[in-house]
Amino acid sequence: MSDERETKNIMEYETVALDDEDNALVILDQTKLPGTAELIRLHTGEEIWEAIYLLKVRGAPAIGVAAAFGIYLLAKQIKTQEYDAFYQEFSRQKEYLNSARPTAVNLSWALNRMEKICTRNSSLPVAEIKKKLKEEAVALKEEDIRVCRAIGEHGLTLVKPGDGILTHCNAGQLATCRYGTATAPIYLGQERGYHFRVFADETRPLLQGARLTAYELYASGVDVTLICDNMSAAVMRNGWVNAVFVGCDRVAANGDTANKIGTSVVAAVAKRYHVPVYVCAPTSTIDLNTPTGAEIIIEQRPPHEVTDMWYEKPMAPAGVKVYNPAFDVTDHDLIAGIVTEYGIAREPYTESLREIFVKHHKLS
């Protein structure tokens, strides 16, 4: 693993890129932001797995693209020209990468999509399968950019110029390949002179809102104000927030959504103050095989992220028990709409999400 440090506006960086000549997955190390913009070059399965697990690359769409490039590069390194042996090793590497993070469905979605390239082309020479894997990974990245822009267009219909928008965690450009999901309406509005006022929750314990969302919005010239997580009720009570836009890592068939820890608190507070909550989710994040949020596996993170990570000295007593789930589930009745690239799903979600997938299959 190597790194390259550059100096330019954060919005000029590619979150995830492929250097095919160097056999490298190139990512912007998000654990170093906002202090240092560092591009890391990943060559091995272990490096790619670690980058996903340690949140060096994060955000459901970006994880999916990184996984697609990663499994292509690992497949490229398989020496055999015999299909069965090639596919056996491909499957082993795929399952290994898939184990990095359990909650974000885009990881398994992207890897399964790449696997289908292998199984559908089993009669071709292995060298040709590898070429098709690269084409699919590149297409997946280009698709992510189109999808995020479409989400932005649909999301923009839900707000008006001058509105106050609150967001939680980072569902911005740094979590995707461009535009973001929850920030896509903000960026399109910025281009069109909407002059949104944005409030970004800091998002404890990993501070993605403070380190990433506030950073990228500020760098883009958006009117953004950083607030602590426990201030969301105050700004809503003041009447400063007209809508909440958040991303998510998995949408269940009934409209329950798993997003960064604290999202459900924001949604509950928003309901108290009659502020609509919109979840921005590409269809790749919708999992119709998961009936409700109760079946979503919630990733548990290490205690030191809460007690030590951002402090010179530990800020909790040694040995204290720590509960550190990476995500929580927002119940569907707290969500005013789920914004996809094909339109906005509303209650009852069991019906509207299926209708979204009908559009998806007709147009894809």
HELIX and SHEET records of a PDB file:
HELIX    1   1 ILE A   10  GLU A   12  5                                   3    
HELIX    2   2 GLY A   45  TYR A   53  1                                   9    
HELIX    3   3 ALA A   60  LYS A   76  1                                  17    
HELIX    4   4 TYR A   83  ASN A   98  1                                  16    
HELIX    5   5 VAL A  105  ARG A  120  1                                  16    
HELIX    6   6 VAL A  126  LEU A  156  1                                  31    
HELIX    7   7 GLN A  173  ALA A  175  5                                   3    
HELIX    8   8 ALA A  184  GLU A  191  1                                   8    
HELIX    9   9 GLN A  208  GLN A  208  1                                   1    
HELIX   10  10 GLY A  209  THR A  213  3                                   5    
HELIX   11  11 ALA A  214  ALA A  219  1                                   6    
HELIX   12  12 ASP A  229  MET A  231  5                                   3    
HELIX   13  13 SER A  232  ARG A  237  1                                   6    
HELIX   14  14 THR A  263  ARG A  272  1                                  10    
HELIX   15  15 THR A  283  THR A  285  5                                   3    
HELIX   16  16 GLY A  293  GLU A  295  5                                   3    
HELIX   17  17 HIS A  304  THR A  307  1                                   4    
HELIX   18  18 HIS A  332  LEU A  334  5                                   3    
HELIX   19  19 TYR A  349  LEU A  363  1                                  15    
SHEET    1   A 4 SER A   2  ARG A   5  0                                        
SHEET    2   A 4 GLU A  38  LEU A  42 -1                                        
SHEET    3   A 4 ALA A  24  LEU A  28 -1                                        
SHEET    4   A 4 VAL A  16  ASP A  19 -1                                        
SHEET    1   B 7 ASP A 223  ILE A 227  0                                        
SHEET    2   B 7 ARG A 197  ASP A 201  1                                        
SHEET    3   B 7 GLY A 164  THR A 167  1                                        
SHEET    4   B 7 ALA A 243  VAL A 246  1                                        
SHEET    5   B 7 VAL A 277  CYS A 280  1                                        
SHEET    6   B 7 GLY A 337  THR A 340  1                                        
SHEET    7   B 7 GLY A 343  ALA A 345 -1                                        
SHEET    1   C 4 ILE A 286  ASP A 287  0                                        
SHEET    2   C 4 ARG A 250  ALA A 252  1                                        
SHEET    3   C 4 THR A 257  LYS A 260 -1                                        
SHEET    4   C 4 PHE A 327  THR A 330 -1                                        
END                                                                             
